[in-house]
């Protein structure tokens, strides 16, 4: 008989529980279904195309091939099970609420028809329901969640699958990658092509390089975007080209105390999935119900300026231009740009979340929602929720020499460091010598931060008053 493994955001051979356990059963048919209802952003579609291309090669090296289909999994999987006389189906769980519920319904339907349904944890350190308070309630604050998770044993990573007994299928049933139309018709991906290699091998190489060279300075330099001290592993986690359990145990084994700050970041990811599992409404609604009456602004011109890196605040604009070019933004800068949108501009966090979903190669609904709700003040662990980043102060602190700004805003490359964080306040002779005319070469600030900060605090006072 044939066993089907349903491939989703787990495009790897190492520590892939669904694939590993299916391979133990006998003949294996790996199936990938592009669900047209999934709202995958443009940048991640590019990454997905090349990740699937690489995964196909990896499967072939292990003796198997991928059946690629497109449509609704709830309709396709029963047909495939019947057509290829499968007696079992296996998959690694996904936790986006609508997807998880749909998958449960698919599993129940197949089980009623006599099919053995097997699901596994292949995405997180632990399933979202494993880490709870003693009374069974989910955590809403990270630190106690982190401490509670530390009391659990994280399962060891499984060996890479090296040999798969293939189940034959009609090649004409399978779509080509081009049929999925994941790549843009007009090529705007050159910056992403320079930055990323979407493959399992590249993911492992990047992690090993981080472990060998960057982890020891991660704690002290991770907040400085020009230092490139972050791991940049998030795109590989997002589509499952890299196993979080493999990374966790490798760091625990080799880094000891030096690895703790990065381990915390891995646990933040589990925390995000715990939140969206237990509070699925937070995908669109504030976790803090007081924010349901928050007075957001509708400023389309300011939103457009933010998206395209033309706010007149260099650290914000540098981040937004990095995002547009590479499909990625440094984490500290994500917080700065998010605070600017939601607090300086008072534009709803959902606008920012939607833009990030479309432009990030590491787009991940749980992390995205948690991050945006946190920075807006409406989410979990957002105390004090009225925290407002000063973009100029943040820029001076985390890009002190203006290297990051100069990289992404070349029109400011000749500005002296003293003025590069706030060029609009520079003396005329300094601007002239740098070849910058505010309003022509670089935009004037679209808001006055001091006034915008007070406006935001007034809105937050309304929240506190209820």
N, C-alpha and C positions, 0 to 999 in steps of 0.2 A: 504493500500500500504506500501511498504518497503522503508526506507531511508538508503542509504549507507553512512557510514563515513569511509573515506580513512585515515587510520592511517599511519603516517610516523615517523618523529622525534618529537613525542608528546606522549610519552608513560606514560601518567599520567591521573588521574581522576580529579585532582584539576585544575581549570582555564584552561580547555581545550575547547576553543570555538567551535571547530568543533564537538566534542562529545556532548557538552552541548546542543547546538542548535539542533543537530540531535535528541537527546533524547526527545526534546519537540514535535517532529513531529509525534511520534507513534512508530511503530516497527522499530528497528534499527539493521542493519547488519554491524558490524565493520570488515573492510577488511585490512589486511596487505599484501603488495606485496613486496617481496624481488626482487629488480631490479638487475639482474645479471650484468647490464652495469655499475652500481654504483661501483666506486673504493673505497670500504671501506677497511681501513687498517687492518692488522692482529690483532692488539691490540683492536681496536674498535669492531671488529667482536666478540671477546670474550665478551666484555661489552654488546654488542647488544643482544647476545644469552640470557644472564642472565636477561637483562632488559625486553626482550620479555616474558621470563618465568614468571617474577614477574608481568608484566602487564596482562598476561592471568589470573592470580589469582585475580588481582584487578577487572578485568572485570567480572569474575565469581561471585565475592562478590556483584556486582551490578546487577546480574541477566543476564549477557550476555556472549557471547563467541566470540573468534576471529577466523575469517576465514583467514588462512595463505596460500598464494600462491606465486609462483615464476615465473618471466618472465618479459615481457614488459608491463608496466601499460597501454600503449596506445592500446594494444591488449586485455588485460585481463578485464579492467574495462567495456568496452561496452558489453562484453560477460556476465559479472556478472550482470550488470544492466538488460539485457534482461532475463537471466535465472531466476532471482529472482524478476522480475517484479517491479523493483524499479522505483519510480517516481521522486526521488531527490538524489543528491549526495553532500556530504559536505567534505571539507578538510581545514586544516590549511596550509597556504601558505609556501612554501620553496623558498629560494631566490638564490640558486646557479644558475647562469644564464641559463645553459642548461636545468636544471630541471624546472625552472620557465617557460621558453618558451615552453617546452614540455607539462607542466600542462595546460598552456593557450590553446594550441592546443587541448588537450583532452577535456577541458571544452567547447570550441567552438563547437567541434564535437558533444558532448552529448547534448548541448543546441539546436543545429539544429534538433536533433531527439526528441525534446520535453521533455528533462529531465531538471529539475530545478537544476542548478549548483550554489553552495554557497561556497564561500571561506572566510577565516577569518584570523585575525592576532593572531597567537598563539606562535610566536617565538621571537618577539622583543618587545621593549617598544612601538615603533611606526613603521608603515610601512616605508620602505626606501624612498618613495617619499613624505613623509609628512614634512621632515625637509630640507628646501632648502633656498637659499638666496632670497632676495626680487625680484631679476630679474629672479628667477626660476632655476638658475644654482645650481648644487650640491656643497657641501663644499669639499675642499681638505685639510683643516686644522682642527684639532680637536677642539681647544678652541672655535672658533666661532660656530662650530656645537653644542658643549655642551651648550653654552649660548642660542642658538636658540631652542634647544630641551627643555630647561627649561621653555620656554614660552608656551609650549603645555601642555595640561592636559593629563596625562597618564591614560587611562581607568583603572578602578578598576578591580581586579581579579574576575573571576566568581566563584561561589560556586562549590565544588566538586560534581561530578555526583554520586548519590547514588542509583538510581533506573533506570534501562534500560529495556524497553519492548523489549524482544528479537525477532528478525526475525529468523525463523527456516532455517537451511541450511543443505545440505547433508554433514555429517561429513566426508564422503569419499572424498569429494572435497578438504578438507583441508590437508595441509602438516603438519607434526610434526616439531618441532624446529630442531630436529636432521637431518631432510631431507634438511634443509638449509645449513648444513655443515659449520657452523660458527666457531665451536671450532677447534683448531689445532689438527692434528693427533698425533703429539708428544707434550706432555704436557710441556710447558715452562711458564705457567701462574701462578705459585705458588706465585710469588711476587705480582702480581696483585690481586690475591685472598686474600692475607693478607691486602692489602691496600684498596680494594673497595668492597662495597656491592651494586650491580647495581639494585636498586629498588627505587620506588617512596618514600616509607616509609623512607629508608635510606637517601635519598636526603633531605627530610624535617627535619629529625633528625640532619643531618650535618649542615643544615642552622640554625636551632634553637640553636645548640651548638655554632656556630660561632657568632650569634647575642648576645647570653648571655655572652660568655667568651672572644671572640677574637676581636670583632669589635672595642672595646674601645682602643685597642693597635694596630689596623691594620695600621694606618698611620705611627706610629713610628717604627714598627717591620716588616712590610710586605716584606721589601727588604732583610731580613736576613733569609736565607734558614733553618738554624738550629732552628729558633724560632717557626716554624710551625704556623705563625700568619696569613697566607693566608686562604682563605675560602675553597679552593679545591672543589669548586662547578662546575667548568667548565665541567667535564665529564657528569654531570647531565643536564646542560644546552644543551650540544652538542646533546644529544639524546632526549631531551625534558622530562626528568623525573622530572624536576623542572621548574616552571613558573617564568620567569624573572619579570613579572609584580607583582606577589605575593611577590617576594623578594624585589622589589623596594618599594612597599607600606608598607611592614612590617618595613623596615629600616626607611623610611620617618616618620612612625608613632612613632617608639620607640627610634630612635637613635638621631634624630635632627642633630646638627652640626657634631657630631662624625661620622655620616654615610656618610658625603659628599665624602670622598676619595673613598669609595667603590662604591657609586653611580656613580662616574666618570668612574670606571671600567665597570659598566654595560652599560654606554653610549658609551664607547669605542667599545663595542660589536656592538651596533647599527651603530656606525660610520663605522665599518668594513663592515657591510652589505650594507650600503649606497654606499661605495666605489665600492664594487664588482657588485652592481646593476647598477650603473651609468657608471662604467668603467670596463665592463666584460673582456676586453682584458688583464687586469692586473693579471688575473690568471696565465698567462704565460709570459707576456711582461712587461717591466718596465713602471711604470706610468710616470716617468721622461724620456722623449724621448732621452735625452742626453746619457742615459745609454745603448742605443741600440748598441753603438759602444764600450762599455766598454770591456776591454781585460781581460776576465776571464781565469784562469789557468785550465788545465786538469791534475790533480794530483791524480790518482786513489789510490795510496798507502796512501797518506795523508788523502784522504776522508775516506778510510777504518779505519785508525787510529782514526780519529775523531768519526766515528760511534761507535766504540767499546771502546771508553774511554781510548785510549793509545797514547795521544798526548804529554805527559810529562809535561802538565800544569794541576796541580791538580784540580783546580776549574772547568775546562772544562771537565776533565775526570770524576769527581764526578757527574756532571750533566748528562753526557751521560750514565753513569752506572745506575743512578737513573732512567732515562728514560727506559733503556732496562729492568730493573727489575720490575718496577712498572707501566709502561705505562704513566708516568707523570714526569714533571720537574718543579721545582720552577721557577716563572716568571723571576726573576732577573737573574737566571742562564741561562734561555732561551736566554736572551739578550746577555750574555757573550759568550755562545757557538755559537750563531748566528754570532756575531761580529768576533769571532775567525775564523769561517769557511769562511766568505765572505771577510774579510779584512786581517787577518794574512795569510790565505791560498789562498785567491783570488779565491775560488771555488764558482761557480754560486749558487745564493740563491735558485734556483729551486731544486738543489740537497738536500739542507737542508729541504726545504718544503716537498719534496717527502719522505724523511726519517721520518720526524715528522708525516706526514700523515699515515705512516705505523705503527709507534710505539707508538703514543699517544692515550690513551683512550678518550681524549677530542678533538680529531681531528675535525677540523671545517674549511672548505675551506676559508671562509671570514676572520676569525681571523688569520689563518695560512698565507695566502697570504699577508695580511696587515702587520703582524709582521715581516715576512721575507723581504718584500720590504722596510720596515722602517729601519731594522737593516742594510740592504745592502746599504741604502742611495738612493735607486731608487724610493721609494714610496711616499705616502702622508705624510705630516708633518715630513719629514726626515731632517729638517734643524738643524744643519749643516750636510749635507750628508756625509762629510768626517770625522765624529766622529769615532774614533777608540778606543775601550776599551782595556786597558792594563789588561790582565787576572790576573797578579800577584797583581796589585794594587787593582783591583776589589775584589779579593779573600781576601786580607788583610782588606779591608774596610767592606765587608759584611759577611765574615766568620772569624772574627778576632781571634778566639781561635781555628780555624781549626776543629770544631766539625762536620760540614757537610762533610768536606773532609775525616775525619777519619771514618765516617759512611759508605761512599761509596768506599773508597780506603783503605781497611784494611791493605795493605802492608805498608802504611805510618802511622799507628796508633801510633807508638812509636817515630815518629819525633817530636822534640821540636817545639813549636808554632812559634818560631822565624824563622824557616826554612821550615815549612810545606807548605808554599805557593810557594816556589821555591826550592825544594829539590836538584835540580841539581847544585845549587850554594853553597850548604852546605859544610863545611870543611869535610875532610875524616874521622876525628875522630868522628864527630857528626853522619855521615852516618853509621859508623861502630857500634857505640853504639845503634843506632836505628835499626840495622839489615837490612839496605837498601844498596844495591849496584845498582847504577844507570846504566841502560842498562841490568840488570839482573832481579832485583826485581821490578823495576819501570823504564819506558822508559826515555831515554834522550829526551829533547824537540825536536819536529820535525821541528821547525823553531826557528830562533833567532827573538824575538819579535821586537827588535829595528830595525833590518834590514827589517823585514816584514812590519813594520809600514811605513818605508820610501818608500818601494816598492809600498804599497797601496796608499800613498799620491801622488806618481808619476803618478799612474794610474788615480787618481782623478783629478790631474792637467790636464790630457788629456781631461777628461770629461768637466772640466770648460772652457777649451779653445775651446771646441766644435769640 
